[in-house]
Amino acid sequence: MTKVAVVILNYNGQKFLDRFLPSVVKNNDGYEIIIADNASTDNSIDFLRSNYPNLKTIQLARNEGFAGGYTHALRKIEAEYYVLLNSDVEVSPSWTKPIIDLMDNDTSIAACQPKIRSYHQKTHFEYAGAAGGYIDWLGYPFCRGRVFDSYEQDLGQYNDTKEIFWATGACMFVRAEVFHQLGGFDTHFFAHMEEIDLCWRIKNAGYKVMYSSASTVYHVGGGTLHKSNPHKTFLNYRNGLAMLYKNLPSDKLFTTILLRLVLDGISGIKLLIDGSFTDFLAIIKAHFAFYAMIPKLERASPKDVSGIYQKSIVWEYFVKKQTPTL
């Protein structure tokens, strides 16, 4: 069994493999690099065979999304740690060592992420992870260094090692034993919110999720599914409700989901007024899809866990014009 397996999930990402794989190969610290291909229809496999014949490739029979792709692929990989790395990420020298050292020294840490900066604006944090992920009590996700569409410049304000609520799927270090113990990502999610759901289940199981600024990577973002895509709207709203259903304690379950449904409705009306009919329709479809999804969802021994922001991030940011201090 290898110590660390860096696993890149690819779907029609030949252009990203061409641009970013050289940095991963150059800075892999001697660990194994594996490409898990989600039934790509572009030239990804031919590109890998021609340019990286020594890298292991796992070919999945169909596109299983982020959740299913990784969950199925990682069953075929024996390692102590997995590093789940997006294909559109540029890594830095010795990017794995500080995080592996941190996790080696504390077996209660099940997942960890590095600092995530923007590839296109390297002085600033990037949407998917920034300096560590959080959620508010209604389940809305945000990050240190990124709240909704506001991105902070990295001035060293988050140069720390800190327990967080969720680690980004763009670059997640995860203890393999815990990943499999918890069943991996929930394949019902397909894509979006599955890493937050996994981290919540990790915390429900008594483990910690961490952020370490000792490692930095640069993420393009939106490489597979553009953020304005109605399908992404559907997945985010459906999966956000599913995540709450799976992980909230019983005494908070009904009232929290009911309030989220109301707020989703208000959000949908705003989108409709703004002319985004397809996104409005996606929210309606997401709610009905969530109802149909409930019998398939397994509640993950929910309990009250640390790290949930006890105010409404929507109210704080949009009404009070404030960002949280974490």
Secondary structure, DSSP 8 states (H G I E B T S, - for coil): -EEEEEEEEESS-HHHHHHHHHHHHHT-TT-EEEEEE----SSHHHHHHHH-TTSEEEE-SS--HHHHHHHHHHTT--EEEEEEEETTEEE-TT-SHHHHHHHHH-TTEEEEEEEEEESSSTTBB-TTTTT-EEEETT--EEETTEETTEE-B-SSTT-SEEE-SB--TTEEEEEHHHHHHTTSS-GGG-SSSHHHHHHHHHHHTT-EEEEEEEEEEEE---SSS-TT-HHHHHHHHHHHHHHHHHHS-HHHHHHHHHHHHHHHHHHHHHHHHTT-HHHHHHHHHHHHHHHHHGGG---------TTEESS-HHIIIIIS------
